[in-house]
Amino acid sequence: MVDVCAYNNLLNLPVINPEGSTIFGGGEYATPSASADQVEAAIQKHFDVTSAYLRTSSLYKADTNTYQMCNGWGGGWHTIATSASQNGNRIVINIATLGPDAGAVLQPVGILTIELQNGNVVKYISYQCTDPNPYSQ
């Protein structure tokens, strides 16, 4: 979820190298970290998840109370939804990666389960990793 925040620049952080580029397009944030309060508030607008849960992320730095923001990856690998199914308010999304190193072959990496609440709030239910190292192929 922290990656979602970073890649979509939910904090509207200034981007450099190249100026005005998106992170997905190879840009870099002027400051490579953001305050935990800001990141958590941005994510919690879209996902019903606690700050305590978000702070289990490897991108959280307890000593500075910040999250590392992904920088300058150039968009070589893309995470995409390959299929989804809905049963009532619950949605199951199959996630895969697509990248040049794999010869543009889809590599399934996980299953994301979410729940729609009140028509516009997405609650995170679970994520099941099906390939712990998708970039090794």
DSSP file (Angstrom, degrees, kcal/mol; ACC not computed):
  #  RESIDUE AA STRUCTURE BP1 BP2  ACC     N-H-->O    O-->H-N    N-H-->O    O-->H-N    TCO  KAPPA ALPHA  PHI   PSI    X-CA   Y-CA   Z-CA
    1    1 A M     >        0   0    0      0, 0.0     4,-2.1     0, 0.0     5,-0.1   0.000 360.0 360.0 360.0 -32.5    0.0    0.0    0.0
    2    2 A V  H  >  +     0   0    0      1,-0.2     4,-2.5     2,-0.2    68,-0.2   0.901 360.0  52.4 -65.5 -38.8    2.9    2.3    0.6
    3    3 A D  H  > S+     0   0    0      2,-0.2     4,-3.5     1,-0.2     5,-0.3   0.897 106.2  53.6 -61.7 -39.4    4.1    1.6   -2.9
    4    4 A V  H  > S+     0   0    0      1,-0.2     4,-1.9     2,-0.2    -2,-0.2   0.924 109.9  48.3 -59.5 -44.0    0.6    2.6   -4.2
    5    5 A C  H  <>S+     0   0    0     -4,-2.1     5,-2.0     2,-0.2     6,-0.4   0.923 116.6  42.8 -61.0 -45.5    0.9    5.8   -2.3
    6    6 A A  H ><5S+     0   0    0     -4,-2.5     3,-1.2     3,-0.2    17,-0.2   0.953 114.7  47.0 -68.2 -50.9    4.4    6.5   -3.8
    7    7 A Y  H 3<5S+     0   0    0     -4,-3.5    17,-0.5     1,-0.3    16,-0.3   0.820 119.0  40.9 -64.9 -30.8    3.7    5.4   -7.4
    8    8 A N  T 3<5S-     0   0    0     -4,-1.9    -1,-0.3    -5,-0.3    -2,-0.2   0.390 103.7-132.1 -96.1   3.2    0.5    7.4   -7.5
    9    9 A N  T X 5 +     0   0    0     -3,-1.2     3,-1.9    -4,-0.3    -3,-0.2   0.900  37.1 172.6  46.1  53.3    2.0   10.4   -5.6
   10   10 A L  T 3 <S+     0   0    0     -5,-2.0    -1,-0.1     1,-0.3    -4,-0.1   0.671  76.0  54.8 -63.8 -16.0   -1.0   10.6   -3.3
   11   11 A L  T 3  S-     0   0    0     -6,-0.4    -1,-0.3    -5,-0.1    -2,-0.1   0.463 105.7-127.9 -94.9  -2.5    1.0   13.2   -1.3
   12   12 A N    <   +     0   0    0     -3,-1.9    -2,-0.1     1,-0.2    -3,-0.1   0.907  42.3 179.6  54.4  45.1    1.6   15.5   -4.3
   13   13 A L        -     0   0    0      1,-0.1    -1,-0.2    18,-0.0     2,-0.1  -0.456  35.6 -97.2 -74.0 147.5    5.4   15.5   -3.6
   14   14 A P        -     0   0    0      0, 0.0    16,-2.3     0, 0.0     2,-0.4  -0.442  40.5-150.3 -66.4 139.1    7.6   17.5   -5.9
   15   15 A V  E   > +A   29   0A   0     14,-0.2     5,-1.0    -2,-0.1     2,-0.2  -0.913  16.9 177.5-115.9 137.5    9.3   15.3   -8.5
   16   16 A I  E   5 +A   28   0A   0     12,-3.8    12,-3.0    -2,-0.4     3,-0.0  -0.762  43.0  71.0-125.2 173.7   12.7   15.9  -10.2
   17   17 A N  T   5S+     0   0    0     -2,-0.2    -1,-0.2    10,-0.2    55,-0.1   0.913 124.4  18.3  52.2  75.9   14.9   14.0  -12.7
   18   18 A P  T > 5S-     0   0    0      0, 0.0     3,-2.3     0, 0.0    10,-0.1   0.627 110.9-123.9 -82.6 146.9   13.2   14.6  -15.1
   19   19 A E  T 3 5S+     0   0    0      1,-0.3    -3,-0.2     8,-0.1     3,-0.1  -0.242  92.6  12.7 -55.9 132.8   11.2   17.5  -13.8
   20   20 A G  T 3 <S+     0   0    0     -5,-1.0    -1,-0.3     1,-0.3    -4,-0.1   0.364  94.8 132.8  83.7  -6.2    7.4   16.9  -13.9
   21   21 A S    <   -     0   0    0     -3,-2.3    -1,-0.3     1,-0.1     2,-0.2  -0.383  58.6-115.0 -74.3 155.4    7.8   13.2  -14.7
   22   22 A T      > -     0   0    0      1,-0.1     5,-2.7    -3,-0.1     3,-0.1  -0.510  21.7-117.8 -81.4 160.0    5.8   10.6  -12.8
   23   23 A I  T > 5S+     0   0    0    -16,-0.3     3,-1.8     1,-0.2    51,-0.6   0.911 118.7  55.0 -62.8 -41.1    7.5    8.1  -10.5
   24   24 A F  T 3 5S+     0   0    0    -17,-0.5    -1,-0.2     1,-0.3   -16,-0.1   0.827 106.2  53.0 -60.2 -31.6    6.2    5.4  -12.7
   25   25 A G  T 3 5S-     0   0    0     -3,-0.1    -1,-0.3    50,-0.1    -2,-0.2   0.325 133.3 -85.7 -89.1   7.8    7.8    7.1  -15.7
   26   26 A G  T < 5S+     0   0    0     -3,-1.8    -3,-0.2     1,-0.3    -2,-0.1   0.438  81.5 139.0 108.1  -0.5   11.2    7.3  -14.1
   27   27 A G      < -     0   0    0     -5,-2.7    45,-2.0    -7,-0.1     2,-0.4  -0.205  40.3-140.0 -70.6 167.9   11.0   10.5  -12.0
   28   28 A E  E     -A   16   0A   0    -12,-3.0   -12,-3.8    43,-0.2     2,-0.2  -0.975  17.4-112.2-129.1 145.3   12.4   10.8   -8.5
   29   29 A Y  E     -A   15   0A   0     -2,-0.4   -14,-0.2   -14,-0.2    40,-0.0  -0.507  20.5-130.9 -71.9 143.8   11.0   12.6   -5.5
   30   30 A A  S    S+     0   0    0    -16,-2.3    -1,-0.1     1,-0.2   -15,-0.1   0.857 104.4  35.1 -61.6 -35.1   13.0   15.6   -4.4
   31   31 A T  S    S-     0   0    0    -17,-0.4    -1,-0.2     1,-0.1    38,-0.0  -0.989  79.6-148.7-120.5 123.1   12.9   14.1   -0.8
   32   32 A P  S    S+     0   0    0      0, 0.0    37,-2.8     0, 0.0     2,-0.3   0.401  77.0  47.9 -77.8   6.0   13.1   10.3   -0.7
   33   33 A S  E     -B   68   0B   0     35,-0.3     2,-0.3    33,-0.0    35,-0.2  -0.956  62.5-159.0-140.6 161.5   11.0   10.0    2.4
   34   34 A A  E     -B   67   0B   0     33,-2.1    33,-2.6    -2,-0.3   -21,-0.0  -0.974  36.3 -88.5-139.3 152.3    7.7   11.3    3.7
   35   35 A S  E  >  -B   66   0B   0     -2,-0.3     4,-2.3    31,-0.2    31,-0.3  -0.278  31.4-127.6 -63.0 143.6    6.3   11.6    7.2
   36   36 A A  H  > S+     0   0    0     29,-2.6     4,-2.9     1,-0.2     5,-0.3   0.894 108.5  56.4 -58.3 -41.9    4.4    8.6    8.5
   37   37 A D  H  > S+     0   0    0     28,-0.3     4,-2.1     1,-0.2    -1,-0.2   0.907 109.6  45.3 -58.9 -42.9    1.3   10.7    9.4
   38   38 A Q  H  > S+     0   0    0      2,-0.2     4,-2.2     1,-0.2    -1,-0.2   0.937 115.4  45.7 -66.5 -47.3    1.0   12.0    5.8
   39   39 A V  H  X S+     0   0    0     -4,-2.3     4,-2.3     1,-0.2     5,-0.2   0.933 114.5  47.7 -63.0 -46.7    1.5    8.6    4.2
   40   40 A E  H  X S+     0   0    0     -4,-2.9     4,-2.7    -5,-0.2    -1,-0.2   0.903 111.4  50.1 -64.0 -41.8   -0.9    6.9    6.5
   41   41 A A  H  X S+     0   0    0     -4,-2.1     4,-0.8    -5,-0.3    -1,-0.2   0.905 111.0  50.0 -63.2 -40.8   -3.6    9.6    6.1
   42   42 A A  H  < S+     0   0    0     -4,-2.2     3,-0.5     1,-0.2     4,-0.4   0.915 114.8  43.0 -64.0 -43.3   -3.3    9.4    2.3
   43   43 A I  H >X S+     0   0    0     -4,-2.3     4,-2.4     1,-0.2     3,-1.6   0.897 108.9  58.0 -69.2 -40.5   -3.6    5.6    2.3
   44   44 A Q  H 3< S+     0   0    0     -4,-2.7    -1,-0.2     1,-0.3    -2,-0.2   0.634  93.6  67.7 -70.0 -13.1   -6.4    5.6    4.9
   45   45 A K  T 3< S+     0   0    0     -4,-0.8    -1,-0.3    -3,-0.5    -2,-0.2   0.790 117.9  23.9 -68.6 -27.2   -8.5    7.8    2.6
   46   46 A H  T <4 S+     0   0    0     -3,-1.6    76,-1.0    -4,-0.4     2,-0.4   0.663 125.2  44.9-111.8 -24.4   -8.7    4.8    0.2
   47   47 A F  B  < S-d  122   0C   0     -4,-2.4     2,-1.6    74,-0.1    76,-0.3  -0.980  70.7-131.6-130.6 137.0   -8.1    1.7    2.5
   48   48 A D        +     0   0    0     74,-1.1     2,-0.3    -2,-0.4    76,-0.2  -0.659  62.0 130.6 -84.2  84.7   -9.6    0.8    5.8
   49   49 A V        -     0   0    0     -2,-1.6     2,-0.1    -9,-0.1    -2,-0.1  -0.986  54.6-116.2-140.9 145.4   -6.2   -0.1    7.4
   50   50 A T     >  -     0   0    0     -2,-0.3     4,-2.1     1,-0.1     5,-0.2  -0.423  19.0-123.6 -83.1 157.2   -4.6    0.9   10.7
   51   51 A S  H  > S+     0   0    0      1,-0.2     4,-2.2     2,-0.2     5,-0.1   0.883 113.6  58.6 -62.0 -38.8   -1.4    2.9   11.1
   52   52 A A  H  4 S+     0   0    0      1,-0.2    -1,-0.2     2,-0.2     4,-0.2   0.907 106.9  46.9 -59.3 -41.8    0.0    0.0   13.1
   53   53 A Y  H >4 S+     0   0    0      1,-0.2     3,-1.9     2,-0.2    -1,-0.2   0.936 110.8  51.2 -65.3 -45.9   -0.5   -2.4   10.2
   54   54 A L  H >< S+     0   0    0     -4,-2.1     3,-1.9     1,-0.3    -1,-0.2   0.849 101.1  63.5 -60.5 -33.4    1.1    0.0    7.7
   55   55 A R  T 3< S+     0   0    0     -4,-2.2    -1,-0.3     1,-0.3    -2,-0.2   0.501  85.6  73.4 -74.0  -1.2    4.1    0.4   10.0
   56   56 A T  T <  S+     0   0    0     -3,-1.9    -1,-0.3    -4,-0.2    -2,-0.2   0.545  75.3 111.8 -81.7  -7.3    4.9   -3.3    9.5
   57   57 A S  S X  S-     0   0    0     -3,-1.9     3,-1.5    -4,-0.2    -3,-0.0  -0.356  76.7-130.6 -64.7 143.1    6.0   -2.3    6.0
   58   58 A S  T 3  S+     0   0    0      1,-0.3    -1,-0.1     3,-0.1    -3,-0.1   0.645 107.9  65.4 -67.0 -13.7    9.7   -2.6    5.2
   59   59 A L  T 3  S+     0   0    0      8,-0.1     9,-2.8     2,-0.0     2,-0.4   0.558  80.8  97.0 -84.8  -8.6    9.5    0.9    3.9
   60   60 A Y  E <   -C   67   0B   0     -3,-1.5     2,-0.6     7,-0.2     7,-0.2  -0.683  59.4-160.0 -84.2 133.1    8.6    2.3    7.3
   61   61 A K  E >>> -C   66   0B   0      5,-3.4     5,-1.6    -2,-0.4     4,-1.3  -0.907   4.5-170.3-115.4 101.0   11.6    3.8    9.3
   62   62 A A  T 345S+     0   0    0     -2,-0.6    -1,-0.1     1,-0.2     3,-0.1   0.826  81.4  62.8 -62.2 -34.6   10.7    3.9   13.0
   63   63 A D  T 345S+     0   0    0      1,-0.2    -1,-0.2     2,-0.1    -2,-0.0   0.779 120.4  23.8 -65.7 -25.4   13.8    6.0   14.0
   64   64 A T  T <45S-     0   0    0     -3,-1.0    -1,-0.2     2,-0.2    -2,-0.2   0.424 101.2-126.4-115.1  -2.9   12.6    8.9   11.8
   65   65 A N  T  <5S+     0   0    0     -4,-1.3   -29,-2.6     1,-0.2   -28,-0.3   0.920  71.3 118.2  53.5  47.8    8.8    8.1   11.8
   66   66 A T  E   < -BC  35  61B   0     -5,-1.6    -5,-3.4   -31,-0.3     2,-0.4  -0.863  61.2-128.3-134.4 167.1    8.9    8.2    7.9
   67   67 A Y  E     -BC  34  60B   0    -33,-2.6   -33,-2.1    -2,-0.3     2,-0.4  -0.959  26.5-121.2-115.7 139.5    8.3    6.0    5.0
   68   68 A Q  E     -B   33   0B   0     -9,-2.8     2,-0.5    -2,-0.4   -35,-0.3  -0.655  27.6-140.1 -74.6 131.1   10.8    5.6    2.2
   69   69 A M        -     0   0    0    -37,-2.8   -40,-0.1    -2,-0.4   -66,-0.1  -0.822  22.2-109.1 -96.1 132.6    9.2    6.6   -1.1
   70   70 A C        -     0   0    0     -2,-0.5     2,-0.4   -68,-0.2   -41,-0.2  -0.312  43.7-162.5 -58.4 139.6   10.0    4.5   -4.2
   71   71 A N        -     0   0    0    -43,-0.1   -43,-0.2     1,-0.1   -44,-0.1  -0.989  44.2 -19.0-136.4 136.3   12.3    6.5   -6.5
   72   72 A G        +     0   0    0    -45,-2.0   -44,-0.1    -2,-0.4    -1,-0.1   0.701  64.4 147.4  54.9  34.8   13.4    6.4  -10.1
   73   73 A W    >   -     0   0    0    -50,-0.3     3,-0.9   -46,-0.2    -1,-0.1   0.678  51.5-137.1 -77.1 -14.8   12.6    2.8  -11.0
   74   74 A G  T 3   -     0   0    0    -51,-0.6   -50,-0.1   -47,-0.2    -1,-0.1   0.458  41.2 -90.4  76.9  -0.6   11.8    3.8  -14.6
   75   75 A G  T 3  S+     0   0    0    -52,-0.2    -1,-0.2     1,-0.1   -51,-0.1   0.751  79.7 143.4  71.8  22.6    8.7    1.7  -14.9
   76   76 A G    <   +     0   0    0     -3,-0.9     2,-0.4    23,-0.1    25,-0.1   0.880  68.2  44.6 -63.3 -38.0   10.5   -1.3  -16.2
   77   77 A W  S    S-     0   0    0     22,-0.2     2,-0.4    -4,-0.1    22,-0.2  -0.883  75.3-160.4-107.0 138.9    8.2   -3.7  -14.3
   78   78 A H  E     -E   98   0C   0     20,-2.5    20,-2.2    -2,-0.4     2,-0.6  -0.966   9.1-147.9-120.1 135.0    4.5   -3.1  -14.2
   79   79 A T  E     +E   97   0C   0     -2,-0.4     2,-0.3    18,-0.2    18,-0.2  -0.899  31.1 171.8 -98.8 126.8    2.1   -4.6  -11.7
   80   80 A I  E     -E   96   0C   0     16,-2.8    16,-2.6    -2,-0.6     2,-0.5  -0.914  38.0-114.8-135.1 157.9   -1.3   -5.3  -13.2
   81   81 A A  E     -E   95   0C   0     -2,-0.3    14,-0.2    14,-0.2     3,-0.1  -0.835  25.0-175.3 -89.8 126.5   -4.6   -6.9  -12.4
   82   82 A T  E     -     0   0C   0     12,-2.8     2,-0.3    -2,-0.5    -1,-0.1   0.726  65.8 -13.3 -95.7 -24.7   -5.1   -9.9  -14.7
   83   83 A S  E     -E   94   0C   0     11,-0.9    11,-2.6     2,-0.0    -1,-0.3  -0.974  57.9-163.3-166.5 163.2   -8.6  -10.8  -13.6
   84   84 A A  E     -E   93   0C   0     -2,-0.3     2,-0.3     9,-0.2     9,-0.2  -0.992   1.4-164.0-151.8 152.3  -11.1  -10.1  -10.9
   85   85 A S  E     -E   92   0C   0      7,-2.1     7,-2.7    -2,-0.3     2,-0.4  -0.989   9.1-151.7-137.8 149.7  -14.3  -11.6   -9.5
   86   86 A Q  E     +E   91   0C   0     -2,-0.3     2,-0.4     5,-0.2     5,-0.2  -0.975  13.8 179.2-126.9 134.9  -16.9  -10.1   -7.3
   87   87 A N  E >  S-E   90   0C   0      3,-2.7     3,-1.7    -2,-0.4     2,-0.4  -0.900  72.3 -51.5-131.1 101.6  -19.3  -11.8   -4.8
   88   88 A G  T 3  S-     0   0    0     -2,-0.4    28,-0.0     1,-0.3    27,-0.0  -0.561 122.1 -20.1  67.2-126.6  -21.4   -9.2   -3.1
   89   89 A N  T 3  S+     0   0    0     -2,-0.4    27,-2.8    -3,-0.1     2,-0.4   0.496 118.5  96.5 -90.8  -4.7  -19.2   -6.4   -1.8
   90   90 A R  E <   -EF  87 115C   0     -3,-1.7    -3,-2.7    25,-0.2     2,-0.4  -0.734  53.8-169.1 -93.2 133.0  -16.1   -8.6   -1.8
   91   91 A I  E     -EF  86 114C   0     23,-2.7    23,-2.7    -2,-0.4     2,-0.5  -0.980   8.0-159.8-123.7 130.5  -13.7   -8.4   -4.8
   92   92 A V  E     -EF  85 113C   0     -7,-2.7    -7,-2.1    -2,-0.4     2,-0.5  -0.951  12.7-168.1-110.9 123.7  -10.8  -10.8   -5.4
   93   93 A I  E     -EF  84 112C   0     19,-3.5    19,-2.9    -2,-0.5     2,-0.5  -0.952  14.8-143.3-118.7 125.0   -8.1   -9.5   -7.8
   94   94 A N  E     -EF  83 111C   0    -11,-2.6   -12,-2.8    -2,-0.5   -11,-0.9  -0.771  22.4-156.7 -85.9 126.1   -5.4  -11.6   -9.3
   95   95 A I  E     +EF  81 110C   0     15,-3.1    14,-2.5    -2,-0.5    15,-1.7  -0.830  16.9 169.4-108.5 140.3   -2.1   -9.6   -9.5
   96   96 A A  E     -EF  80 108C   0    -16,-2.6   -16,-2.8    -2,-0.4     2,-0.3  -0.935  26.0-127.6-140.4 164.1    0.8  -10.2  -11.9
   97   97 A T  E     -EF  79 107C   0     10,-2.3    10,-2.5    -2,-0.3     2,-0.4  -0.861  15.0-166.5-111.3 153.0    3.9   -8.5  -13.0
   98   98 A L  E     +E   78   0C   0    -20,-2.2   -20,-2.5    -2,-0.3     8,-0.1  -0.979  21.9 156.6-137.6 121.2    4.9   -7.7  -16.6
   99   99 A G    > > -     0   0    0      6,-0.5     5,-1.9    -2,-0.4     3,-1.1  -0.981  52.0-116.0-150.0 160.2    8.5   -6.7  -17.3
  100  100 A P  G > 5S+     0   0    0      0, 0.0     3,-1.6     0, 0.0    -1,-0.1   0.804 110.1  63.1 -65.0 -30.7   11.1   -6.5  -20.0
  101  101 A D  G 3 5S+     0   0    0      1,-0.3   -24,-0.1     2,-0.1   -25,-0.0   0.722 103.4  49.8 -68.6 -19.1   13.4   -8.9  -18.1
  102  102 A A  G < 5S-     0   0    0     -3,-1.1     3,-0.4     3,-0.1    -1,-0.3   0.235 121.5-104.9-101.6  13.1   10.9  -11.6  -18.4
  103  103 A G  T < 5S-     0   0    0     -3,-1.6    -2,-0.1     1,-0.2     3,-0.1   0.848  72.7 -62.2  66.9  33.1   10.4  -11.1  -22.2
  104  104 A A  S   <S+     0   0    0     -5,-1.9     2,-0.4     1,-0.2    -1,-0.2   0.814  95.9 150.0  60.4  34.0    7.0   -9.4  -21.5
  105  105 A V        -     0   0    0     -6,-0.5    -6,-0.5    -3,-0.4    -1,-0.2  -0.828  50.6-117.4 -96.7 133.1    5.6  -12.6  -20.0
  106  106 A L        -     0   0    0     -2,-0.4    -8,-0.2    -8,-0.1    -1,-0.0  -0.508  27.8-164.4 -67.8 133.2    2.9  -12.2  -17.3
  107  107 A Q  E     -F   97   0C   0    -10,-2.5   -10,-2.3    -2,-0.2    24,-0.1  -0.939  16.1-135.0-122.3 107.6    4.1  -13.6  -14.0
  108  108 A P  E     +F   96   0C   0      0, 0.0   -12,-0.3     0, 0.0     3,-0.1  -0.372  31.9 166.6 -59.9 134.2    1.4  -14.1  -11.4
  109  109 A V  E     -     0   0C   0    -14,-2.5    21,-2.2     1,-0.3    22,-1.4   0.570  50.2 -23.0-126.3 -17.5    2.5  -12.8   -8.0
  110  110 A G  E     -FG  95 129C   0    -15,-1.7   -15,-3.1    19,-0.3     2,-0.5  -0.996  46.2-109.6-179.8 173.9   -0.5  -12.7   -5.7
  111  111 A I  E     -FG  94 128C   0     17,-2.1    17,-2.4    -2,-0.3     2,-0.5  -0.982  26.8-161.3-127.2 118.0   -4.2  -12.5   -4.9
  112  112 A L  E     -FG  93 127C   0    -19,-2.9   -19,-3.5    -2,-0.5     2,-0.5  -0.853   3.4-164.5-100.6 129.5   -5.6   -9.3   -3.4
  113  113 A T  E     +FG  92 126C   0     13,-2.9    12,-2.4    -2,-0.5    13,-1.8  -0.969  15.5 167.3-116.8 127.7   -9.0   -9.4   -1.6
  114  114 A I  E     -FG  91 124C   0    -23,-2.7   -23,-2.7    -2,-0.5     2,-0.4  -0.838  22.8-142.5-130.6 167.8  -10.8   -6.2   -0.9
  115  115 A E  E     -FG  90 123C   0      8,-2.0     8,-3.1    -2,-0.3     2,-0.4  -0.998  13.7-133.8-136.1 132.3  -14.3   -5.2    0.2
  116  116 A L  E     - G   0 122C   0    -27,-2.8     2,-0.4    -2,-0.4     6,-0.2  -0.705  25.6-171.9 -84.0 132.1  -16.4   -2.2   -0.9
  117  117 A Q  E >>  - G   0 121C   0      4,-3.1     4,-2.3    -2,-0.4     3,-1.1  -0.989  64.5  -6.7-128.3 135.0  -18.1   -0.4    2.0
  118  118 A N  T 34 S-     0   0    0     -2,-0.4    -1,-0.1     1,-0.3     4,-0.1   0.758 115.7 -76.4  55.3  27.3  -20.6    2.4    1.8
  119  119 A G  T 34 S+     0   0    0      2,-0.2    -1,-0.3     1,-0.1     3,-0.0   0.153 129.4  42.3  78.7 -21.0  -20.2    2.5   -2.0
  120  120 A N  T <4 S+     0   0    0     -3,-1.1     2,-0.5     1,-0.1    -2,-0.2   0.399  87.3  89.0-141.3   3.6  -16.8    4.3   -2.0
  121  121 A V  E  <  - G   0 117C   0     -4,-2.3    -4,-3.1     2,-0.0     2,-0.6  -0.914  57.7-152.5-108.0 131.5  -14.6    3.0    0.7
  122  122 A V  E     -dG  47 116C   0    -76,-1.0   -74,-1.1    -2,-0.5     2,-0.5  -0.901   7.9-159.1-103.5 123.1  -12.2    0.1   -0.1
  123  123 A K  E     - G   0 115C   0     -8,-3.1    -8,-2.0    -2,-0.6     2,-0.3  -0.900  17.0-129.6-103.9 125.5  -11.3   -2.1    2.9
  124  124 A Y  E     + G   0 114C   0     -2,-0.5   -10,-0.2   -10,-0.2     3,-0.1  -0.573  31.6 170.6 -69.5 128.4   -8.2   -4.2    2.6
  125  125 A I  E     -     0   0C   0    -12,-2.4     2,-0.3     1,-0.4   -11,-0.2   0.800  54.5 -37.2-105.2 -53.6   -9.0   -7.8    3.5
  126  126 A S  E     - G   0 113C   0    -13,-1.8   -13,-2.9     2,-0.0    -1,-0.4  -0.992  36.9-144.6-165.6 164.2   -5.9   -9.8    2.6
  127  127 A Y  E     - G   0 112C   0     -2,-0.3     2,-0.6   -15,-0.2   -15,-0.2  -0.970  13.2-163.0-138.3 125.1   -3.1  -10.4    0.2
  128  128 A Q  E     - G   0 111C   0    -17,-2.4   -17,-2.1    -2,-0.4     2,-0.5  -0.935  14.5-143.1-110.3 114.4   -1.8  -13.8   -0.6
  129  129 A C  E     + G   0 110C   0     -2,-0.6   -19,-0.3   -19,-0.2   -20,-0.0  -0.639  20.6 177.5 -77.4 124.0    1.7  -13.9   -2.2
  130  130 A T  S    S+     0   0    0    -21,-2.2   -20,-0.2    -2,-0.5    -1,-0.2   0.599  77.4  29.7-102.1 -15.0    1.9  -16.7   -4.8
  131  131 A D        -     0   0    0    -22,-1.4    -1,-0.3   -24,-0.1   -24,-0.0  -0.833  64.1-167.9-143.5 102.9    5.4  -15.9   -6.0
  132  132 A P  S    S+     0   0    0      0, 0.0    -1,-0.1     0, 0.0   -23,-0.1   0.644  88.5  31.9 -68.8 -13.5    7.7  -14.4   -3.3
  133  133 A N    >   +     0   0    0      1,-0.1     3,-1.5     2,-0.0     4,-0.2  -0.518  64.7 161.0-141.2  71.1   10.4  -13.5   -5.9
  134  134 A P  G >  S+     0   0    0      0, 0.0     3,-0.7     0, 0.0    -1,-0.1   0.700  72.2  62.6 -68.8 -18.2    8.7  -12.6   -9.3
  135  135 A Y  G 3  S+     0   0    0      1,-0.2    -2,-0.0     2,-0.1   -34,-0.0   0.468  84.7  77.1 -87.1   0.0   11.8  -10.8  -10.6
  136  136 A S  G <         0   0    0     -3,-1.5    -1,-0.2     1,-0.2     0, 0.0   0.603 360.0 360.0 -85.5 -10.7   14.1  -13.8  -10.5
  137  137 A Q    <         0   0    0     -3,-0.7    -1,-0.2    -4,-0.2    -2,-0.1   0.482 360.0 360.0 -84.5 360.0   12.7  -15.4  -13.7
